[in-house]
Amino acid sequence: MLSVQWLLSKGLVGGCLLLLLSACGSTEGFHLRGTDPLAMQQAKVAVLGESGTEFGNSVRAALQSHGAVLSDPSTASILLTLQAPVELRRVSGYSTTRAVNAFRYTTEAKFSLQRQGTAEVVADSVAQSQVQTYDNEYVLGAEEESDQIKAGLKRDLARLLALKVAAFQRNSP
């Protein structure tokens, strides 16, 4: 009899937990696969600056993957002005012999957003960083790894920038 009561209590607790989770599911913090709360729902976005660059192309692809439609500035609802990303490399670690053994790569991209027909411009930036552990024995490999890190940081910036544009579009009046 005790085990039946225990099972009922666990079932009741499980049911309450399921109810609580389903209630939380209706908020913005949870969404089903295939539904994106930051989807741009066919928003027309014009990207100004960085045309023909790898970073500019990555930003355009990220915007399109979030549902934006790229258009010219005269028909766009959102104007995104990009500046060239700035890359920094700083020493972030030393070995016991005081030789450099780690670098921190940081890439930052400044941008501005404006709604069509308004004078208000929102300026912001996105930044990402990553550490590379350096080994004096693998100098050639370290250079390749450095290039991969830099390319990865730019891809991450493009993705973050698309999310910022989606949030800006979502908060439109």
CYANA upper distance limits for C-alpha pairs under 8 A (distance plus 0.5 A):
  1 MET  CA      5 GLN  CA      6.93
  2 LEU  CA      6 TRP  CA      6.61
  3 SER  CA      7 LEU  CA      6.59
  4 VAL  CA      8 LEU  CA      6.62
  5 GLN  CA      9 SER  CA      6.57
  6 TRP  CA     10 LYS  CA      6.61
  7 LEU  CA     11 GLY  CA      6.43
  8 LEU  CA     12 LEU  CA      6.45
  9 SER  CA     13 VAL  CA      6.53
 10 LYS  CA     14 GLY  CA      6.38
 11 GLY  CA     15 GLY  CA      6.40
 12 LEU  CA     16 CYS  CA      6.63
 13 VAL  CA     17 LEU  CA      6.59
 14 GLY  CA     18 LEU  CA      6.58
 15 GLY  CA     19 LEU  CA      6.64
 16 CYS  CA     20 LEU  CA      6.59
 17 LEU  CA     21 LEU  CA      6.64
 18 LEU  CA     22 SER  CA      6.62
 19 LEU  CA     23 ALA  CA      6.69
 20 LEU  CA     24 CYS  CA      6.76
 21 LEU  CA     25 GLY  CA      6.54
 22 SER  CA     26 SER  CA      7.39
 23 ALA  CA     27 THR  CA      8.13
 24 CYS  CA     29 GLY  CA      8.31
 24 CYS  CA     30 PHE  CA      7.71
 25 GLY  CA     29 GLY  CA      7.84
 25 GLY  CA     30 PHE  CA      5.62
 25 GLY  CA     31 HIS  CA      7.18
 26 SER  CA     30 PHE  CA      7.53
 26 SER  CA     31 HIS  CA      8.30
 28 GLU  CA     37 PRO  CA      7.43
 31 HIS  CA     35 THR  CA      6.83
 31 HIS  CA     36 ASP  CA      7.56
 31 HIS  CA     37 PRO  CA      7.74
 38 LEU  CA     66 HIS  CA      7.98
 38 LEU  CA    163 LEU  CA      7.44
 38 LEU  CA    166 ALA  CA      6.06
 38 LEU  CA    167 ALA  CA      6.99
 38 LEU  CA    170 ARG  CA      7.92
 39 ALA  CA     66 HIS  CA      5.67
 39 ALA  CA     67 GLY  CA      6.23
 39 ALA  CA     68 ALA  CA      8.42
 39 ALA  CA    166 ALA  CA      6.99
 40 MET  CA     66 HIS  CA      6.49
 40 MET  CA     67 GLY  CA      5.52
 40 MET  CA     68 ALA  CA      5.88
 40 MET  CA    166 ALA  CA      5.97
 40 MET  CA    169 GLN  CA      7.44
 40 MET  CA    170 ARG  CA      7.96
 41 GLN  CA     67 GLY  CA      6.09
 41 GLN  CA     68 ALA  CA      7.18
 42 GLN  CA     67 GLY  CA      5.94
 42 GLN  CA     68 ALA  CA      5.43
 42 GLN  CA     69 VAL  CA      6.03
 43 ALA  CA     67 GLY  CA      7.78
 43 ALA  CA     68 ALA  CA      5.47
 43 ALA  CA     69 VAL  CA      6.33
 43 ALA  CA     76 ALA  CA      8.48
 43 ALA  CA     77 SER  CA      7.37
 43 ALA  CA     78 ILE  CA      8.26
 43 ALA  CA    169 GLN  CA      8.14
 44 LYS  CA     68 ALA  CA      6.51
 44 LYS  CA     69 VAL  CA      5.29
 44 LYS  CA     70 LEU  CA      6.26
 44 LYS  CA     71 SER  CA      6.44
 44 LYS  CA     75 THR  CA      7.92
 44 LYS  CA     76 ALA  CA      5.21
 44 LYS  CA     77 SER  CA      5.86
 44 LYS  CA     78 ILE  CA      6.98
 45 VAL  CA     68 ALA  CA      6.95
 45 VAL  CA     69 VAL  CA      6.58
 45 VAL  CA     70 LEU  CA      5.53
 45 VAL  CA     71 SER  CA      6.31
 45 VAL  CA     72 ASP  CA      8.28
 45 VAL  CA     73 PRO  CA      8.32
 45 VAL  CA     76 ALA  CA      5.62
 45 VAL  CA     77 SER  CA      6.63
 45 VAL  CA     78 ILE  CA      5.37
 45 VAL  CA     79 LEU  CA      6.43
 45 VAL  CA     80 LEU  CA      7.52
 46 ALA  CA     70 LEU  CA      6.23
 46 ALA  CA     71 SER  CA      5.65
 46 ALA  CA     72 ASP  CA      5.86
 46 ALA  CA     73 PRO  CA      5.69
 46 ALA  CA     76 ALA  CA      6.08
 46 ALA  CA     77 SER  CA      8.42
 46 ALA  CA     78 ILE  CA      6.85
 46 ALA  CA     79 LEU  CA      5.47
 46 ALA  CA     80 LEU  CA      6.50
 47 VAL  CA     60 ARG  CA      7.91
 47 VAL  CA     70 LEU  CA      7.97
 47 VAL  CA     72 ASP  CA      8.49
 47 VAL  CA     73 PRO  CA      8.40
 47 VAL  CA     79 LEU  CA      6.78
 47 VAL  CA     80 LEU  CA      5.36
 47 VAL  CA     81 THR  CA      6.44
 47 VAL  CA     82 LEU  CA      7.72
 48 LEU  CA     79 LEU  CA      7.78
 48 LEU  CA     80 LEU  CA      6.49
 48 LEU  CA     81 THR  CA      5.11
 48 LEU  CA     82 LEU  CA      6.64
 49 GLY  CA     56 GLY  CA      8.07
 49 GLY  CA     81 THR  CA      6.38
 49 GLY  CA     82 LEU  CA      5.63
 49 GLY  CA     83 GLN  CA      6.99
 50 GLU  CA     55 PHE  CA      7.59
 50 GLU  CA     56 GLY  CA      5.33
 50 GLU  CA     82 LEU  CA      6.79
 50 GLU  CA     83 GLN  CA      7.28
 50 GLU  CA     84 ALA  CA      7.01
 51 SER  CA     56 GLY  CA      6.09
 51 SER  CA     57 ASN  CA      7.69
 52 GLY  CA     56 GLY  CA      7.06
 52 GLY  CA     57 ASN  CA      7.18
 53 THR  CA     57 ASN  CA      6.64
 54 GLU  CA     58 SER  CA      6.65
 55 PHE  CA     59 VAL  CA      6.73
 55 PHE  CA     84 ALA  CA      8.47
 55 PHE  CA     85 PRO  CA      8.33
 55 PHE  CA    154 LYS  CA      6.89
 55 PHE  CA    155 ARG  CA      8.02
 55 PHE  CA    158 ALA  CA      7.67
 56 GLY  CA     60 ARG  CA      6.74
 56 GLY  CA     82 LEU  CA      8.36
 57 ASN  CA     61 ALA  CA      6.65
 58 SER  CA     62 ALA  CA      6.58
 58 SER  CA    154 LYS  CA      8.47
 58 SER  CA    155 ARG  CA      6.91
 58 SER  CA    158 ALA  CA      6.31
 59 VAL  CA     63 LEU  CA      6.65
 59 VAL  CA    158 ALA  CA      5.01
 59 VAL  CA    159 ARG  CA      7.52
 59 VAL  CA    161 LEU  CA      7.67
 59 VAL  CA    162 ALA  CA      7.34
 60 ARG  CA     64 GLN  CA      6.77
 60 ARG  CA     70 LEU  CA      8.00
 61 ALA  CA     65 SER  CA      6.65
 62 ALA  CA     66 HIS  CA      6.92
 62 ALA  CA    158 ALA  CA      6.71
 62 ALA  CA    159 ARG  CA      6.10
 62 ALA  CA    162 ALA  CA      6.37
 63 LEU  CA     67 GLY  CA      7.11
 63 LEU  CA     68 ALA  CA      5.89
 63 LEU  CA     69 VAL  CA      8.31
 63 LEU  CA    159 ARG  CA      8.40
 63 LEU  CA    162 ALA  CA      5.62
 64 GLN  CA     68 ALA  CA      5.28
 64 GLN  CA     69 VAL  CA      6.69
 64 GLN  CA     70 LEU  CA      7.74
 66 HIS  CA    162 ALA  CA      7.70
 66 HIS  CA    166 ALA  CA      8.23
 70 LEU  CA     76 ALA  CA      8.36
 71 SER  CA     75 THR  CA      7.08
 71 SER  CA     76 ALA  CA      6.27
 72 ASP  CA     76 ALA  CA      6.63
 73 PRO  CA     79 LEU  CA      7.13
 76 ALA  CA    116 GLN  CA      7.18
 77 SER  CA    115 ARG  CA      6.29
 77 SER  CA    116 GLN  CA      5.46
 78 ILE  CA    113 LEU  CA      7.36
 78 ILE  CA    114 GLN  CA      6.24
 78 ILE  CA    115 ARG  CA      5.15
 78 ILE  CA    116 GLN  CA      6.26
 78 ILE  CA    169 GLN  CA      8.01
 79 LEU  CA    113 LEU  CA      6.18
 79 LEU  CA    114 GLN  CA      5.61
 79 LEU  CA    115 ARG  CA      6.73
 79 LEU  CA    116 GLN  CA      7.32
 80 LEU  CA    111 PHE  CA      7.48
 80 LEU  CA    112 SER  CA      6.33
 80 LEU  CA    113 LEU  CA      5.32
 80 LEU  CA    114 GLN  CA      7.24
 80 LEU  CA    165 VAL  CA      8.46
 81 THR  CA    111 PHE  CA      5.99
 81 THR  CA    112 SER  CA      5.70
 81 THR  CA    113 LEU  CA      7.05
 82 LEU  CA    109 ALA  CA      8.09
 82 LEU  CA    110 LYS  CA      7.03
 82 LEU  CA    111 PHE  CA      5.14
 82 LEU  CA    112 SER  CA      7.34
 83 GLN  CA    109 ALA  CA      6.91
 83 GLN  CA    110 LYS  CA      6.07
 83 GLN  CA    111 PHE  CA      6.40
 84 ALA  CA    109 ALA  CA      6.94
 84 ALA  CA    110 LYS  CA      8.08
 85 PRO  CA    107 THR  CA      6.93
 85 PRO  CA    108 GLU  CA      5.92
 85 PRO  CA    109 ALA  CA      4.78
 85 PRO  CA    110 LYS  CA      7.57
 85 PRO  CA    154 LYS  CA      8.42
 86 VAL  CA    107 THR  CA      6.03
 86 VAL  CA    108 GLU  CA      5.77
 86 VAL  CA    109 ALA  CA      6.83
 87 GLU  CA    105 TYR  CA      7.68
 87 GLU  CA    106 THR  CA      6.28
 87 GLU  CA    107 THR  CA      4.95
 87 GLU  CA    108 GLU  CA      7.15
 87 GLU  CA    150 LYS  CA      8.49
 88 LEU  CA    105 TYR  CA      6.23
 88 LEU  CA    106 THR  CA      5.64
 88 LEU  CA    107 THR  CA      6.83
 89 ARG  CA    103 PHE  CA      6.93
 89 ARG  CA    104 ARG  CA      6.20
 89 ARG  CA    105 TYR  CA      5.15
 89 ARG  CA    106 THR  CA      6.98
 90 ARG  CA    103 PHE  CA      5.99
 90 ARG  CA    104 ARG  CA      5.79
 90 ARG  CA    105 TYR  CA      7.15
 91 VAL  CA    100 VAL  CA      7.40
 91 VAL  CA    102 ALA  CA      6.56
 91 VAL  CA    103 PHE  CA      4.99
 91 VAL  CA    104 ARG  CA      6.75
 92 SER  CA    101 ASN  CA      8.40
 92 SER  CA    102 ALA  CA      5.77
 92 SER  CA    103 PHE  CA      5.50
 92 SER  CA    104 ARG  CA      6.26
 92 SER  CA    131 VAL  CA      8.20
 93 GLY  CA    100 VAL  CA      6.59
 93 GLY  CA    101 ASN  CA      6.06
 93 GLY  CA    102 ALA  CA      5.17
 93 GLY  CA    103 PHE  CA      7.34
 94 TYR  CA     98 ARG  CA      5.77
 94 TYR  CA     99 ALA  CA      5.88
 94 TYR  CA    100 VAL  CA      5.01
 94 TYR  CA    101 ASN  CA      5.59
 94 TYR  CA    102 ALA  CA      7.22
 95 SER  CA     99 ALA  CA      5.80
 95 SER  CA    100 VAL  CA      6.81
 95 SER  CA    101 ASN  CA      6.34
100 VAL  CA    134 TYR  CA      7.86
101 ASN  CA    133 THR  CA      6.20
101 ASN  CA    134 TYR  CA      5.02
101 ASN  CA    135 ASP  CA      6.76
102 ALA  CA    131 VAL  CA      7.21
102 ALA  CA    132 GLN  CA      5.97
102 ALA  CA    133 THR  CA      4.75
102 ALA  CA    134 TYR  CA      5.61
103 PHE  CA    131 VAL  CA      6.09
103 PHE  CA    132 GLN  CA      5.72
103 PHE  CA    133 THR  CA      7.01
103 PHE  CA    134 TYR  CA      7.70
104 ARG  CA    129 SER  CA      7.18
104 ARG  CA    130 GLN  CA      6.13
104 ARG  CA    131 VAL  CA      4.80
104 ARG  CA    132 GLN  CA      6.78
105 TYR  CA    129 SER  CA      5.86
105 TYR  CA    130 GLN  CA      5.87
105 TYR  CA    131 VAL  CA      6.67
105 TYR  CA    132 GLN  CA      8.10
105 TYR  CA    149 ILE  CA      8.19
105 TYR  CA    150 LYS  CA      7.80
106 THR  CA    127 ALA  CA      7.51
106 THR  CA    128 GLN  CA      6.22
106 THR  CA    129 SER  CA      4.63
106 THR  CA    130 GLN  CA      7.15
106 THR  CA    153 LEU  CA      8.28
107 THR  CA    127 ALA  CA      6.10
107 THR  CA    128 GLN  CA      6.09
107 THR  CA    129 SER  CA      6.83
107 THR  CA    150 LYS  CA      8.11
107 THR  CA    153 LEU  CA      6.93
107 THR  CA    154 LYS  CA      7.54
107 THR  CA    157 LEU  CA      8.43
108 GLU  CA    125 SER  CA      7.33
108 GLU  CA    126 VAL  CA      6.17
108 GLU  CA    127 ALA  CA      4.63
108 GLU  CA    128 GLN  CA      7.10
108 GLU  CA    157 LEU  CA      8.08
109 ALA  CA    125 SER  CA      5.99
109 ALA  CA    126 VAL  CA      5.99
109 ALA  CA    127 ALA  CA      6.90
109 ALA  CA    157 LEU  CA      7.72
110 LYS  CA    123 ALA  CA      8.00
110 LYS  CA    124 ASP  CA      6.43
110 LYS  CA    125 SER  CA      4.64
110 LYS  CA    126 VAL  CA      7.10
111 PHE  CA    123 ALA  CA      6.40
111 PHE  CA    124 ASP  CA      6.12
111 PHE  CA    125 SER  CA      6.30
112 SER  CA    121 VAL  CA      6.94
112 SER  CA    122 VAL  CA      5.88
112 SER  CA    123 ALA  CA      4.68
112 SER  CA    124 ASP  CA      6.56
113 LEU  CA    121 VAL  CA      6.24
113 LEU  CA    122 VAL  CA      5.62
113 LEU  CA    123 ALA  CA      6.95
113 LEU  CA    165 VAL  CA      8.06
113 LEU  CA    168 PHE  CA      8.43
114 GLN  CA    118 THR  CA      7.55
114 GLN  CA    119 ALA  CA      7.95
114 GLN  CA    120 GLU  CA      6.81
114 GLN  CA    121 VAL  CA      5.35
114 GLN  CA    122 VAL  CA      6.89
115 ARG  CA    119 ALA  CA      8.49
115 ARG  CA    120 GLU  CA      8.10
115 ARG  CA    121 VAL  CA      8.35
126 VAL  CA    157 LEU  CA      6.79
126 VAL  CA    160 LEU  CA      7.35
126 VAL  CA    161 LEU  CA      7.15
127 ALA  CA    157 LEU  CA      7.02
128 GLN  CA    153 LEU  CA      6.57
128 GLN  CA    156 ASP  CA      7.77
128 GLN  CA    157 LEU  CA      7.25
129 SER  CA    153 LEU  CA      7.44
130 GLN  CA    149 ILE  CA      7.77
130 GLN  CA    153 LEU  CA      8.33
132 GLN  CA    145 GLU  CA      8.43
132 GLN  CA    146 SER  CA      7.85
134 TYR  CA    142 ALA  CA      7.02
135 ASP  CA    139 VAL  CA      7.40
135 ASP  CA    142 ALA  CA      7.86
138 TYR  CA    142 ALA  CA      6.59
139 VAL  CA    143 GLU  CA      7.00
140 LEU  CA    144 GLU  CA      7.13
141 GLY  CA    145 GLU  CA      6.62
142 ALA  CA    146 SER  CA      6.52
143 GLU  CA    147 ASP  CA      6.85
144 GLU  CA    148 GLN  CA      6.78
145 GLU  CA    149 ILE  CA      6.61
146 SER  CA    150 LYS  CA      6.75
147 ASP  CA    151 ALA  CA      6.72
148 GLN  CA    152 GLY  CA      6.53
149 ILE  CA    153 LEU  CA      6.60
150 LYS  CA    154 LYS  CA      6.90
151 ALA  CA    155 ARG  CA      6.86
152 GLY  CA    156 ASP  CA      6.70
153 LEU  CA    157 LEU  CA      6.64
154 LYS  CA    158 ALA  CA      6.73
155 ARG  CA    159 ARG  CA      6.86
156 ASP  CA    160 LEU  CA      6.66
157 LEU  CA    161 LEU  CA      6.42
158 ALA  CA    162 ALA  CA      6.72
159 ARG  CA    163 LEU  CA      6.93
160 LEU  CA    164 LYS  CA      6.79
161 LEU  CA    165 VAL  CA      6.78
162 ALA  CA    166 ALA  CA      6.66
163 LEU  CA    167 ALA  CA      6.68
164 LYS  CA    168 PHE  CA      6.63
165 VAL  CA    169 GLN  CA      6.59
166 ALA  CA    170 ARG  CA      6.54
167 ALA  CA    171 ASN  CA      6.69
168 PHE  CA    172 SER  CA      7.03
